């Protein structure tokens, strides 16, 4: 089983500061830094709800981008049923 490690290789002539910046950017885009900060201390229920509401649009955007035909048909049927009940 391959061991997955997160990191960057320091290129020839590259400063350590630049390599650290690349590593931080990589971890930030993967959401690791935010999760690390979040797990550092207790998160109240209200704070958790606010965080989830803030990230929901991004999750939904990705979810709806990749739909099968049956999912589209189900969503259209549900929308039609809602419109008929109004």
C-alpha positions in Angstrom: 0.0 0.0 0.0 1.4 3.4 -1.0 2.0 5.9 1.8 0.5 9.3 0.9 2.5 12.2 2.2 1.9 15.8 1.6 4.9 17.9 0.8 6.8 19.7 -1.8 10.3 19.1 -3.2 12.7 22.0 -2.9 13.9 22.8 -6.4 17.5 23.7 -7.3 18.2 27.3 -6.4 14.9 27.7 -4.6 14.9 29.3 -1.2 13.3 27.5 1.8 10.9 30.4 2.3 9.5 29.9 -1.3 9.2 26.2 -0.8 7.3 26.8 2.5 5.0 29.2 0.7 4.3 26.5 -1.9 3.6 24.0 0.8 1.3 26.4 2.7 -0.6 27.2 -0.5 -1.0 23.5 -1.3 -2.3 22.7 2.2 -4.6 25.7 2.1 -6.2 24.6 -1.2 -6.8 21.1 0.1 -8.4 22.6 3.3 -6.0 21.0 5.6 -4.9 24.2 7.4 -8.5 25.2 8.1 -9.3 21.8 9.5 -6.2 21.8 11.7 -7.2 25.2 13.1 -10.8 24.1 13.6 -9.7 20.9 15.5 -7.3 22.9 17.7 -10.2 24.1 20.0 -13.8 23.2 20.8 -16.3 24.4 18.2 -19.7 25.4 19.5 -22.9 24.3 17.8 -23.6 27.8 16.5 -20.1 28.2 15.1 -20.3 24.7 13.4 -23.7 25.7 11.8 -22.2 29.0 10.5 -19.2 27.2 9.1 -21.3 24.5 7.4 -23.7 27.2 5.9 -20.7 29.1 4.6 -19.3 26.0 2.8 -22.6 24.6 1.6 -22.8 26.6 -1.7 -19.4 25.3 -2.8 -20.4 21.7 -2.0 -23.7 22.0 -3.8 -22.1 23.6 -6.8 -19.8 20.6 -7.2 -22.6 18.1 -6.5 -24.9 19.5 -9.1 -22.2 19.7 -11.8 -22.0 16.0 -12.1 -25.6 14.6 -12.4 -26.8 11.5 -14.0 -29.9 11.6 -16.3 -31.9 9.8 -13.6 -31.0 12.4 -11.0 -32.0 15.2 -13.4 -35.4 13.4 -14.1 -36.0 13.0 -10.3 -35.2 16.6 -9.6 -37.5 17.8 -12.4 -40.3 15.6 -11.1 -39.9 17.0 -7.6 -39.9 20.6 -8.9 -43.1 19.9 -10.9 -44.7 18.4 -7.8 -43.8 21.4 -5.7 -45.1 23.7 -8.4 -48.4 21.8 -8.6 -48.9 21.9 -4.8 -48.5 25.7 -4.7 
